[in-house]
């Protein structure tokens, strides 16, 4: 019986491999299905070959400055929005609906009068 590898098991294996090492990762997904073995070998090879990269100090400082400025701008925008009175809702949809209903009632009434007059003339 062949089963598809579970994305949750693959994710759990990768997280455990990064945080606790290969032995702990293997224990978490034990038993490893034959369908998953090749995927876990690729994950192991990538983990061994990839090296973590540290951010440059100037990049981190610039990032912190940019994020601080963006947060200050957003706080200012929120204060401006809070100080503004709430926008009035337009009455246009209600007026349009009432006008359509009134026009329909007028047409129905005119049709009823016409039918009544036509019926009286025929009799």
Secondary structure as GFF3:
##gff-version 3
##sequence-region A 1 123
A	DSSP	alpha_helix	7	20	.	.	.	ID=ss1
A	DSSP	alpha_helix	22	28	.	.	.	ID=ss2
A	DSSP	alpha_helix	34	49	.	.	.	ID=ss3
A	DSSP	alpha_helix	57	83	.	.	.	ID=ss4
A	DSSP	alpha_helix	92	122	.	.	.	ID=ss5
###
